[in-house]
Amino acid sequence: MDLDLFLHQLHFRNDLVTPPNWEVDWDDAPLPFKIYRHLPEYALAHDVPFAIQESSFYPTPDLKTIGYFLWYVYGLSQISQTAFPSDKGGESTETMQSFRRFPPSGGGLYPSELYLYLKLDELPNGIYHYDVAHHRLLLLRKGYFDSYLNSALGSSSHLSSCFGAVIITTMFWKNFFKYNNFSYRLQGLDAGALIGQLLEVSKCFSFSSEVNFQFLDSAINHLLGLEELEESTYAVIPLSEHNIVHEETPGECSAAELVKEIPKIKTTHYQRSQNVLPFPEIAQVHHATLLESTRLIRGLKKSEENFENKSKIALPKAKEITKDLAHVCQNRYSPEMDFNGQRIDQIQLASLLKESTDSYRYANDLDKEENQLSRVSLYGCFYQVDGIPNGAYRYDPTSHSLLTIKEGDFRLDLQAGMSLHNVNLHQVPICLHIVGDRTYHKADLGYRGYRIQHMEAGMLLQRILLSASALGMNGHPLLGFDINGCDDIYELEAAQKTTIIQIPVGFHRAKSWLVGGMHG
């Protein structure tokens, strides 16, 4: 298989990478969470607080705090039931019931799983799986793994200064069963939205964090006891109650050498599907992303963009948002035909854009935070925003201004480009697009750059959704849109950029559904 062609078609012509006769076997669908069997269990607190704000918790972590933290990051937060007109016609309806979590997921399938390396007084030191279905920790492997993880990360993060680390994985079948090869795009975005949520919750708990996208995949998967073509690690995030200590980068290490240091573990889990189909194209591109030696871990150079030839519209000072994250998360959902076309003023737009991009800065293994230049950026088509001519713009966070690309009403073009017309864009004043490098930094990061780019887009997406909710609005992430058409609107091809995801944002009516909380 030609990997470059596959990724190009996956992005620009995904109909060419999905079999035309693809049918979803809903009766054999996997569970949206992983269920391990026969492992030691450690219950987590269910008396989750109804309000959390920055620094509202003591920084010293204990088991109760970790339970609250995990629930706000990825716990089952709500159960919802929505009625739809039946395909059979008439007045009959069909009902869809789903368990919701605070980060969004394509189709509500949640392919990401959370593992933790914890060193707490109330628990045996070791590797745990967060059992979402029962809100508990399951012990996979006992022991200290500071040195092992330091070697696998090949970075200067020093795990001995941390109380633990979160490891985010992807289970490929959990959304391949519905989306076929298109699931590869969703998996990166889902993992990114989860990371974005984790970083925002970490601020409230006064935890320092650092996102590692690069590591020895086989070594981390071996530590967790994963079957690599069933589930694989996407990110490792050390957590500390203080600033994370950095030391000299360890010497070169290979995955083959490292896995010899600890024995293999064998676990059993239940996923419900009886007929798990192969996904050879995803397996092949995934294999091409794996790092077998720490010498392959590298950073990215800072690159500036020149906007001197673009006219600017200075935005007003953003409104300071008092963000009770619990309230914001509980009110965040994805409206469909519920947008009501309510006008938005410049301050609301300015607050949405500034809050989303300001909160995006984070420590990572690709660049130093003080020299950070976002690799994904915000563009938008605006309609009837007070004081802003209808048109297509790029947001420049450095000058807090809009760069005019072209004026006009692009709602009809955007609506025509949607593959599923579940949102009426004529009722949406703001249609944002997250844009990234067309080559996904392949020259520096290889094929791994594709999934990293989608994770960073997902991280920015989650900041947009939380910021919109804090302003009384909501956004709906969409991947079923005409990427080529959007690239034309924003004149991106010449700049070697491309749109990654579309997010209509606005005010809306209450959604017609039954929904209930799942906290203690």
CORJO-V747835 format. One record per pair of residues at least 24 apart in sequence whose C-alpha atoms are under 7 Angstrom apart, sorted by the first residue. I is the first residue (numbers start at 1). J is the second residue. D is the distance in Angstrom with one decimal. If there is no record, write none. Layout:
BEGIN
i-><I I>
j-><J J>
d-><D D>
END
This chain:
BEGIN
i-><3 10 12 12 14 17 18 18 24 24 28 28 29 29 30 30 30 30 31 31 32 32 32 32 33 33 34 34 34 35 35 35 35 36 36 36 37 37 39 39 39 40 40 41 41 41 41 42 42 42 43 43 43 44 44 46 46 47 48 48 50 51 51 51 52 52 52 52 53 53 53 53 54 54 54 55 55 55 56 56 57 59 59 59 59 60 62 63 69 72 73 73 73 74 74 75 75 76 76 76 76 77 77 77 77 77 78 78 78 78 79 79 79 79 80 80 80 80 81 81 81 82 82 102 103 103 103 103 104 105 106 109 109 111 111 111 111 111 111 112 112 112 112 112 112 113 113 113 114 114 114 114 115 115 115 116 116 116 116 117 117 117 118 118 118 119 119 120 151 151 152 152 152 152 153 153 153 154 154 154 154 155 155 156 156 156 156 157 157 157 157 158 158 158 159 161 161 161 162 162 162 162 163 163 164 164 164 165 165 165 165 166 166 166 167 167 167 167 168 168 168 168 169 169 169 169 170 170 170 170 171 171 171 172 172 181 184 188 188 188 189 189 189 189 190 191 192 192 192 192 192 192 193 193 193 193 195 196 196 196 197 206 207 207 207 208 208 208 208 208 208 209 209 209 209 210 210 210 210 211 211 211 211 211 211 212 212 212 212 213 213 214 215 216 216 216 216 216 217 217 218 219 219 219 222 222 225 225 225 229 252 252 253 253 254 254 254 255 255 288 289 289 298 299 299 299 300 300 300 302 310 310 311 311 312 312 312 312 313 313 313 314 314 314 315 315 315 315 316 316 316 317 318 318 318 318 319 319 321 323 328 328 328 329 331 332 332 332 333 334 334 334 335 335 335 335 336 336 337 337 337 338 338 338 338 339 339 339 339 339 339 340 340 340 340 341 341 341 342 343 343 343 344 344 345 345 346 346 346 352 352 354 355 356 356 356 357 359 360 360 375 376 376 376 376 376 377 377 377 378 378 378 378 379 379 379 380 380 380 380 381 381 381 381 382 382 382 383 383 383 384 385 392 405 417 417 418 418 418 419 419 420 428 428 428 429 430 430 430 431 431 431 431 432 432 432 433 433 433 433 434 434 434 434 435 435 435 435 436 436 436 436 437 437 437 438 438 438 473 473 473 473 474 474 474 475 475 475 475 476 476 476 477 477 477 478 478>
j-><285 182 483 484 182 181 180 181 177 178 273 274 177 273 174 271 272 273 271 272 109 110 111 174 132 133 269 270 271 131 269 270 271 268 269 270 268 269 138 139 140 138 139 136 137 138 139 136 137 138 135 136 137 135 136 519 520 520 519 520 326 324 326 327 204 324 325 326 204 323 324 325 203 204 205 204 205 206 204 205 205 205 206 207 241 241 120 122 201 201 197 198 201 101 102 101 132 100 101 132 518 101 102 517 518 519 515 516 517 518 515 516 517 518 513 514 515 516 513 514 515 513 514 329 193 194 197 462 193 190 186 174 175 170 171 172 174 175 187 168 169 170 171 190 191 168 169 170 166 167 168 169 166 167 168 164 165 166 167 164 165 166 163 164 165 163 164 163 250 253 215 216 219 220 214 215 216 215 249 250 294 249 250 246 247 248 249 244 245 246 247 245 246 247 238 240 244 245 238 239 240 244 239 240 238 239 240 236 237 238 239 236 237 238 233 235 236 237 233 234 235 236 231 232 233 234 231 232 233 234 230 231 232 230 231 282 282 451 454 455 454 455 457 458 458 455 454 455 456 457 458 459 458 459 461 462 459 459 462 463 462 241 239 240 241 239 240 241 242 243 244 237 238 239 240 237 238 363 364 235 236 237 363 364 365 236 237 364 365 365 452 297 291 255 291 292 293 294 290 291 255 255 258 259 259 264 264 265 266 283 294 295 293 294 292 293 294 292 293 447 447 448 366 365 366 367 366 367 444 373 403 404 403 404 401 402 403 404 401 402 403 400 401 402 346 350 400 401 346 347 350 347 347 350 351 354 347 351 470 470 466 469 470 466 469 466 469 474 474 474 475 476 474 475 476 511 422 423 422 423 424 508 509 510 511 427 428 506 507 508 509 427 507 508 509 427 428 429 507 384 385 429 385 386 385 386 385 386 387 467 468 397 467 463 464 467 397 463 460 463 436 434 435 436 456 457 434 435 436 432 433 434 435 432 433 434 430 431 432 433 410 430 431 432 429 430 431 409 429 430 429 429 490 490 481 482 480 481 482 480 481 480 504 505 506 506 504 505 506 502 503 504 505 502 503 504 499 501 502 503 499 500 501 502 497 498 499 500 497 498 499 500 496 497 498 496 497 498 505 506 507 508 505 506 507 503 504 505 506 503 504 505 501 502 503 502 503>
d-><6.4 6.5 6.2 6.7 6.6 6.3 6.2 6.1 6.6 5.4 4.9 6.5 6.9 5.6 5.9 5.3 5.2 4.9 5.5 6.2 5.2 5.6 7.0 6.7 6.7 6.8 6.9 6.8 6.3 6.9 5.3 5.2 6.8 6.0 4.1 6.4 5.7 5.5 5.9 6.1 6.9 5.6 5.4 6.8 5.9 4.8 6.6 5.7 5.1 6.3 7.0 4.5 6.4 6.1 5.0 6.6 4.8 4.8 6.3 6.1 6.3 6.4 5.2 6.8 6.6 5.8 5.8 5.6 5.3 7.0 5.1 6.1 5.8 3.7 6.7 5.1 5.8 5.5 6.3 6.7 5.3 6.3 5.4 6.7 5.5 6.1 6.5 6.6 6.9 6.9 5.9 5.2 6.5 5.9 6.5 5.9 5.7 5.9 5.1 6.6 6.6 5.1 6.8 5.9 5.1 6.5 6.7 5.5 4.4 5.1 5.7 5.5 6.6 7.0 6.9 5.5 4.2 6.5 5.8 5.1 6.4 4.8 6.6 5.9 5.8 5.6 6.3 6.9 6.8 5.5 6.4 6.5 6.0 5.5 5.3 6.7 5.2 6.1 6.5 6.5 5.4 4.5 6.3 7.0 6.0 5.8 5.2 6.2 6.9 6.0 5.0 6.6 5.8 4.9 6.4 7.0 5.6 4.6 5.9 5.0 5.1 6.5 6.1 4.4 6.7 5.3 5.9 6.9 6.8 6.6 5.5 5.1 6.4 6.9 6.7 4.5 6.6 6.6 6.8 6.3 5.3 5.5 6.9 5.0 5.1 5.8 4.7 6.8 6.3 5.0 6.9 5.7 5.7 6.6 6.9 6.7 6.3 6.1 6.6 5.5 4.2 6.8 6.3 5.5 6.0 5.5 7.0 6.8 5.3 3.9 5.2 5.9 5.0 6.3 7.0 5.9 4.6 6.3 5.9 5.7 5.2 6.4 6.6 5.3 4.0 5.2 5.4 5.6 6.4 6.7 6.0 4.3 6.8 6.0 6.1 6.5 6.8 5.3 5.0 4.9 5.1 5.0 6.6 4.4 6.4 6.0 7.0 3.8 5.8 6.8 4.1 4.6 4.4 4.8 6.6 5.2 6.2 4.3 5.7 6.7 6.6 6.7 6.2 5.5 5.0 5.6 5.1 6.1 6.2 5.7 6.5 6.3 5.6 4.8 6.6 5.4 5.8 4.8 5.2 6.8 6.2 4.7 6.3 4.5 6.6 5.1 6.0 5.7 5.3 6.8 6.8 6.1 6.6 5.6 5.3 5.7 6.5 6.8 6.0 6.1 6.0 5.3 6.3 5.4 6.6 6.6 6.6 5.3 6.3 6.5 5.6 6.0 5.8 5.5 5.7 4.2 6.4 5.3 6.2 6.4 5.3 4.5 6.9 6.8 4.3 5.7 5.6 6.1 7.0 6.3 5.8 6.1 5.8 5.6 6.2 5.5 4.7 6.2 5.5 5.0 6.5 6.6 4.4 6.5 6.9 6.0 6.1 5.1 6.9 6.0 6.5 7.0 5.8 5.3 4.3 6.8 6.5 5.5 7.0 6.2 6.3 5.6 5.4 6.8 6.4 6.9 5.5 6.3 6.6 6.6 5.7 4.4 6.9 6.8 6.0 7.0 5.6 4.8 6.4 5.1 6.0 5.2 5.2 7.0 6.3 5.7 6.3 6.5 5.9 4.0 6.3 5.5 6.3 4.9 6.4 4.0 5.4 6.5 6.0 6.5 6.2 6.7 5.2 6.4 5.5 4.7 6.6 5.9 6.6 5.8 6.2 6.8 6.3 5.0 5.0 6.0 6.9 6.9 6.2 6.8 6.3 6.5 5.5 4.7 7.0 6.3 5.7 5.2 6.6 6.9 6.0 5.0 6.3 5.7 5.1 6.3 6.8 5.5 4.1 5.7 6.9 6.2 5.3 6.5 5.6 4.9 6.5 6.7 4.8 6.6 6.3 6.6 6.6 6.3 5.2 4.6 5.6 4.3 6.3 5.1 5.9 6.6 6.4 6.4 5.7 6.3 5.9 5.3 6.4 7.0 5.7 4.2 6.0 5.9 5.0 6.0 6.2 5.7 4.6 6.2 5.8 5.6 5.6 6.8 6.6 5.5 4.3 5.6 5.6 5.6 6.5 6.8 6.2 4.6 6.3 5.2 4.6 5.3 7.0 5.3 4.6 7.0 5.7 5.9 6.6 5.9 5.5 4.2 6.6 5.4 5.7 6.8 6.9 5.9 4.6 5.1 6.0>
END
